Amino acid sequence: MSMRITVRVPDDLGDIVKATTDNVSAYVTEALREKIARDRRRKARQNILDGIRDYEGPGVQEGAEEQLHGERRDSYRTRS
């Protein structure tokens, strides 16, 4: 299933996209997936860093490694 979304982009950016690909929808979809994955990874890293700053015990905060692995798995899923 797909959704139609209308967006406005600067003319120069639109010209570059149209010159780069024959399938603007697929191109923009891939770009959005990559951006969303990047944002999720950035947020996960920040959450982990915030947790580490608040943690007063020895070693890495419990669950930090699992959270990173979960974000990586989710990131790979958004690329498909």
C-alpha positions in Angstrom: 0.0 0.0 0.0 1.3 3.5 -0.6 0.2 7.0 0.2 0.3 10.1 -1.9 2.0 13.0 -0.2 2.6 16.4 -1.9 5.7 18.3 -0.9 7.3 21.5 -2.1 11.0 21.5 -2.7 13.3 24.3 -4.0 13.5 24.3 -7.8 17.2 23.5 -7.8 16.7 20.4 -5.6 13.8 19.2 -7.7 15.9 19.6 -10.9 18.7 17.6 -9.4 16.4 14.8 -8.4 14.7 14.7 -11.8 18.1 14.6 -13.5 19.3 11.9 -11.2 16.5 9.3 -11.5 13.5 8.3 -13.6 11.6 7.2 -10.5 11.3 10.2 -8.2 9.0 8.3 -5.8 11.4 5.5 -5.3 14.3 8.0 -4.9 12.5 10.1 -2.3 11.3 7.0 -0.5 14.8 5.7 -0.2 16.0 9.1 1.0 13.3 9.2 3.7 14.1 5.7 4.9 17.7 6.6 5.3 16.9 9.9 7.1 14.5 8.1 9.5 17.1 5.4 10.2 19.8 8.1 10.9 17.5 10.0 13.2 16.6 6.8 15.1 20.3 5.9 15.5 21.1 9.4 16.7 18.3 9.4 19.2 19.3 5.9 20.5 22.9 7.1 20.9 21.8 10.2 22.8 19.5 8.1 25.1 22.5 5.8 25.8 24.8 8.7 26.5 22.2 10.3 28.7 21.8 7.1 30.6 25.6 6.7 31.0 25.8 10.2 32.4 23.1 9.4 35.0 24.7 6.0 35.8 26.8 5.9 38.9 27.8 2.3 39.0 30.7 0.4 37.5 30.8 -0.5 33.8 28.3 0.2 31.1 24.7 0.7 32.0 22.7 -2.5 31.9 20.7 -2.7 28.6 22.8 -0.2 26.7 24.3 -2.8 24.3 20.9 -4.4 23.7 19.4 -1.0 22.9 22.2 -0.4 20.3 21.7 -3.8 18.7 17.9 -3.2 18.6 18.4 0.2 16.8 20.8 -1.4 14.3 18.2 -4.2 13.5 15.5 -1.6 13.1 17.7 0.5 10.9 18.3 -2.5 8.6 14.6 -3.2 8.4 13.8 0.4 7.2 16.3 -0.1 4.3 14.3 -3.0 2.9 
